[in-house]
Amino acid sequence: MDPKLASVENDAGESPLYLAARGGMFEILNQILKSTASSAHGGSDGQTTLHAAVIEKHFEGHSPIHVAANKGHTSVIREIIRHCPDLGEICDIYGQNALHMAIVGGQANVARYILETPELECLINQPDVNGNTPLHLATMERKTWIVYYLMWDGRVHQSSKNKCGQAAFDIDR
């Protein structure tokens, strides 16, 4: 509640922001980010908060941006991208990015946010390990609104084929 406490470090040199990121405590992380503008709070070994969030993989190999996308937390995604735009490109062990995770979670608001965010444009047609692009996945998962958002975006390659040789609409017309 007190923004000044976000910069107080423990004996190991770790701030509350760093510990929340390392521990996968995304609600606390979001609250701290809302209360303080500083991203410099770090931990031991010179790691920043974002280092902790990336290195400490929580929820079966998913980074904080994956979890935020899956749970619909656009404000957390916005903060992560604001501090380190390259984190948007992180893929999980299945080659899935934040847009894939938003689709799996049925988070149309996150999918729309990603489509509207220039720093995340590289995610739009990125295939996973099975060659499924976000459009393939949205079609397979029957996420109708997300399919519409992707179809309306001229940057989406609707004819991309997965490893089975299928375009998204070969899977489900």
C-alpha positions in Angstrom: 0.0 0.0 0.0 2.9 2.3 0.7 4.8 3.0 -2.6 8.0 3.8 -0.6 8.2 0.2 0.6 8.6 -1.1 -2.9 12.2 0.2 -2.9 13.1 -1.2 0.6 15.5 -4.2 0.2 16.0 -7.1 2.5 19.4 -8.3 3.8 20.1 -10.1 0.5 19.5 -6.9 -1.5 16.1 -8.0 -2.9 13.2 -5.6 -3.2 9.5 -6.6 -2.8 9.0 -6.1 -6.6 11.9 -8.5 -7.3 10.6 -11.1 -4.9 7.1 -11.0 -6.2 8.4 -11.5 -9.8 10.7 -14.3 -8.8 7.9 -16.0 -6.8 5.3 -15.7 -9.5 3.0 -13.6 -7.3 1.4 -11.8 -10.2 -1.3 -9.9 -8.3 1.2 -8.5 -5.9 3.6 -7.7 -8.8 0.8 -5.9 -10.6 -0.1 -3.9 -7.4 3.6 -2.9 -6.9 3.9 -1.8 -10.5 0.8 0.3 -10.2 2.1 2.0 -7.1 5.6 2.8 -8.2 7.1 3.9 -11.6 10.6 2.5 -10.9 11.7 -0.6 -12.6 15.2 -0.5 -11.2 14.3 -2.5 -8.1 16.4 -5.6 -8.1 17.7 -8.6 -6.3 20.9 -10.3 -5.5 23.6 -11.0 -8.2 22.6 -7.8 -10.0 19.4 -9.2 -11.4 16.5 -6.8 -12.2 12.9 -7.6 -11.5 12.4 -8.6 -15.1 15.3 -11.0 -14.9 13.6 -12.8 -12.0 10.3 -13.0 -13.9 12.0 -14.6 -16.9 14.5 -16.8 -15.1 12.1 -18.2 -12.6 9.5 -20.0 -14.7 6.2 -20.6 -13.0 3.0 -22.6 -14.1 4.6 -25.7 -16.3 7.4 -23.5 -18.1 5.3 -20.3 -18.7 6.8 -16.9 -18.1 4.9 -14.1 -16.4 3.9 -12.7 -19.7 2.4 -16.1 -20.7 0.5 -16.3 -17.4 -0.7 -12.7 -17.7 -1.9 -13.3 -21.3 -3.7 -16.5 -20.3 -5.4 -14.8 -17.3 -6.4 -11.6 -19.2 -4.1 -9.2 -17.4 -3.4 -6.6 -20.1 -2.0 -4.1 -17.5 0.7 -6.6 -16.5 1.6 -7.3 -20.1 1.7 -3.5 -20.8 4.1 -3.0 -17.9 6.4 -5.9 -18.8 6.6 -4.6 -22.4 7.1 -1.0 -21.3 10.1 -2.0 -19.3 11.5 -4.7 -21.6 9.9 -4.9 -25.1 11.9 -8.0 -26.0 10.1 -10.1 -23.4 7.1 -10.2 -25.7 9.0 -12.6 -27.9 9.4 -15.3 -25.3 8.1 -18.8 -26.2 7.3 -21.6 -23.8 8.6 -25.2 -24.3 5.8 -25.8 -26.9 6.9 -22.7 -28.9 3.8 -20.8 -27.9 4.0 -17.0 -27.3 1.7 -14.7 -25.3 -0.8 -14.5 -28.1 -1.1 -18.3 -28.2 -1.6 -18.3 -24.4 -4.3 -15.5 -24.7 -6.2 -17.8 -27.2 -5.9 -20.9 -24.9 -7.3 -18.8 -22.1 -10.1 -17.3 -24.2 -8.8 -13.8 -23.5 -10.1 -11.8 -26.5 -9.2 -8.5 -24.8 -5.6 -9.6 -24.6 -5.6 -10.9 -28.2 -6.9 -7.5 -29.3 -4.3 -5.7 -27.2 -1.5 -7.7 -28.7 -2.8 -7.0 -32.2 -2.8 -3.3 -31.4 0.7 -3.2 -29.8 3.5 -2.6 -32.4 6.1 -4.2 -30.1 4.2 -7.4 -30.2 3.6 -7.6 -34.0 6.1 -10.4 -34.3 3.7 -12.7 -32.4 0.8 -12.5 -34.9 2.0 -15.3 -37.3 4.5 -17.1 -35.1 4.0 -20.9 -35.3 4.4 -23.1 -32.3 6.3 -26.4 -32.4 3.5 -28.0 -34.3 3.4 -25.2 -36.8 0.2 -23.8 -35.5 -0.1 -20.0 -35.8 -2.4 -18.1 -33.4 -5.1 -18.3 -36.2 -4.7 -22.1 -36.3 -5.0 -22.3 -32.5 -8.0 -19.9 -32.3 -9.7 -22.1 -34.9 -9.0 -25.3 -33.1 -10.0 -23.9 -29.8 -13.2 -22.4 -31.4 -12.5 -19.0 -29.9 -14.8 -17.2 -32.4 -14.2 -13.6 -31.4 -10.4 -14.1 -31.5 -10.8 -15.8 -34.9 -12.7 -12.7 -36.1 -10.0 -10.3 -34.7 -7.3 -12.2 -36.4 -9.2 -12.5 -39.7 -9.9 -8.7 -39.7 -6.2 -8.0 -39.3 -4.5 -7.7 -42.7 -1.2 -8.8 -41.2 -2.4 -12.3 -40.4 -1.3 -15.0 -42.9 -4.6 -16.9 -43.3 -3.1 -19.5 -45.7 -0.2 -20.5 -43.4 0.1 -24.3 -43.0 1.0 -26.2 -39.9 3.2 -29.3 -39.8 0.2 -31.4 -40.9 -0.1 -29.3 -44.0 -3.3 -27.6 -42.9 -4.3 -24.0 -43.1 -6.5 -22.8 -40.2 -9.7 -23.1 -42.2 -8.8 -26.7 -43.3 -9.1 -27.6 -39.6 -12.6 -26.1 -39.2 -14.6 -24.3 -41.8 
